[in-house]
Amino acid sequence: MFTGLVAAVGRIVKVEPLAQGDDAAGVRLDIESESLGLQDVSIGDSIAVEGACMTVVALQGTQFQVDVSRESLNRTVGLAAVGEVNLEKSLRIGDQIGGHLVSGHVDGLGEVLRFSDVGESRELVIRVPKTLARFLAYKGSIVVNGISLTVNSVLDDSDGCDISINIIPHTQEVTTLRNVKAGDKVNLEVDMIARYVERMLSVSGVASGGAVAAWL
């Protein structure tokens, strides 16, 4: 589990196929991060990389390695090439939850429609696919490339929705959002509670029963 509060911006410095000549193979990433602090990280621990939960398979100095399956590569962006990535170590009992509960499982990809100045901040507008649109709400939570953010508005249509998010200067400076531009794809994870509520309401007979009403 994670909070969506980025602890450091690291850099993928090497991408190596796990099987030569096999297009279905995943990759091993070498990630450099001097500021994350790997002293308390062990092989087998989880680190969110650009919003995707990955398992540490090797450690050396300020670098760690993770293996990314082809399935993960097909469903995410930012994990297949050299470049900056948001990093967060997994939650421990007693840690503060400053963002919201995040699983590190990317639900889908959004497309940046606009990232423009609005007063002292910036407005980030993202096109969300129809499969995820039902989970989003005004003042609800969304994870974008591993960052816990608040939805300021939702504009629905038949193919999905457009969401608007206010990005303060600090968030842009200390995350990979500083590199984002219109047309880019971004990793999205919807709110965990919204996912469970949707499941409960969709199960046959539950919506008309008293269990959901009592739980809510």
Backbone hydrogen bonds, N-H to C=O, Kabsch-Sander energy under -0.5 kcal/mol:
donor,donor_aa,acceptor,acceptor_aa,energy
2,F,102,V,-3.1
6,V,4,G,-0.8
7,A,87,L,-2.3
8,A,87,L,-1.5
10,G,8,A,-0.7
10,G,85,V,-2.4
11,R,32,E,-2.2
12,I,83,G,-3.1
13,V,11,R,-0.6
13,V,30,D,-2.9
14,K,30,D,-1.2
16,E,28,R,-2.6
18,L,26,G,-2.5
22,D,19,A,-1.6
23,D,21,G,-0.7
25,A,22,D,-1.7
27,V,68,V,-2.3
28,R,16,E,-3.2
29,L,66,V,-2.9
30,D,14,K,-2.3
31,I,29,L,-0.6
31,I,64,F,-3.0
32,E,11,R,-2.9
33,S,62,T,-2.8
37,G,33,S,-0.5
41,V,38,L,-1.6
44,G,56,V,-2.6
45,D,42,S,-2.3
47,I,54,M,-2.6
48,A,88,E,-3.0
49,V,47,I,-0.5
49,V,52,A,-2.9
50,E,48,A,-0.6
50,E,86,N,-3.0
52,A,49,V,-1.6
53,C,51,G,-0.5
53,C,104,G,-3.2
54,M,47,I,-2.2
56,V,45,D,-2.9
57,V,65,Q,-2.9
58,A,65,Q,-1.0
60,Q,63,Q,-2.6
63,Q,60,Q,-2.1
64,F,31,I,-2.1
65,Q,58,A,-2.4
66,V,29,L,-1.6
67,D,55,T,-0.6
68,V,27,V,-3.4
69,S,67,D,-0.5
73,L,69,S,-2.2
74,N,70,R,-2.3
75,R,71,E,-1.0
75,R,72,S,-0.5
76,T,72,S,-0.6
76,T,73,L,-0.7
83,G,12,I,-1.2
85,V,10,G,-2.1
87,L,8,A,-2.5
88,E,48,A,-1.3
90,S,46,S,-1.4
91,L,1,M,-3.2
95,D,92,R,-2.5
98,G,96,Q,-0.9
100,H,3,T,-2.0
102,V,2,F,-2.5
106,V,104,G,-0.7
107,D,188,L,-2.5
108,G,188,L,-1.4
110,G,186,V,-2.5
111,E,127,R,-1.8
112,V,184,D,-3.0
113,L,111,E,-0.5
113,L,125,V,-2.9
114,R,125,V,-1.5
116,S,123,E,-1.8
118,V,121,S,-2.7
121,S,118,V,-1.9
122,R,167,I,-1.9
123,E,116,S,-3.2
124,L,122,R,-0.6
124,L,165,I,-3.2
125,V,114,R,-3.0
125,V,123,E,-0.6
126,I,124,L,-0.5
126,I,163,I,-2.4
127,R,111,E,-3.3
128,V,126,I,-0.6
128,V,161,C,-3.4
130,K,159,D,-0.9
132,L,129,P,-1.6
133,A,129,P,-1.4
134,R,130,K,-0.7
135,F,132,L,-1.8
136,L,133,A,-1.6
139,K,151,V,-3.0
140,G,137,A,-2.5
142,I,149,L,-2.1
143,V,189,E,-2.2
144,V,142,I,-0.5
144,V,147,I,-2.2
145,N,143,V,-0.5
145,N,187,N,-2.4
147,I,144,V,-1.6
148,S,4,G,-3.2
148,S,146,G,-0.5
149,L,142,I,-2.8
149,L,147,I,-0.5
151,V,140,G,-2.6
152,N,164,S,-3.1
153,S,164,S,-1.1
155,L,162,D,-2.6
156,D,154,V,-0.6
157,D,160,G,-2.3
160,G,157,D,-1.2
161,C,128,V,-1.9
162,D,155,L,-2.4
163,I,126,I,-2.5
164,S,153,S,-1.9
165,I,124,L,-2.3
166,N,150,T,-0.5
167,I,122,R,-3.3
167,I,165,I,-0.5
168,I,166,N,-0.6
172,Q,168,I,-1.7
173,E,169,P,-2.3
174,V,170,H,-1.9
175,T,172,Q,-0.6
178,R,172,Q,-0.6
178,R,175,T,-1.3
179,N,176,T,-2.0
180,V,177,L,-1.3
183,G,112,V,-3.3
184,D,181,K,-2.0
186,V,110,G,-2.2
188,L,108,G,-2.6
189,E,143,V,-1.7
191,D,141,S,-0.6
192,M,101,L,-0.6
195,R,191,D,-1.7
196,Y,192,M,-1.8
197,V,193,I,-2.5
198,E,194,A,-2.3
199,R,195,R,-1.8
200,M,196,Y,-2.5
201,L,197,V,-2.4
202,S,198,E,-1.4
203,V,199,R,-1.2
206,V,203,V,-1.8
207,A,203,V,-0.8
209,G,206,V,-1.4
212,V,206,V,-0.5
213,A,209,G,-0.5
214,A,210,G,-2.4
215,W,211,A,-2.1
216,L,212,V,-2.7
